[in-house]
Amino acid sequence: MQWQLVTHEGLTHSGMIVEENNGQIVLGNLEGVLTKVKTKEIESRIAQPKSIMPAKLVDLLTTEEFRDLVAYLESLR
């Protein structure tokens, strides 16, 4: 799930929560960049309704890549 964090200073950070402990949240964006935000600095935390999964992902994958993706997702059950 994608999150948007807004700090008391008005800075906005978006990404997936990678880690949340020791008084901080670590967000990871689509480029793999990690951003650390101290929990006490967060004014609001909003779940974003839009998925970070690229639209029409199937069209971007080869048949083998798609099969591998489905097999991986099945293994998580």
Secondary structure, DSSP 8 states (H G I E B T S, - for coil): -EEEEEETTS-EEEEEEEEEETTEEEEE-TT--EEEEEGGGEEEEEE-SS-SS-TTHHHHS-HHHHHHHHHHHHHT-
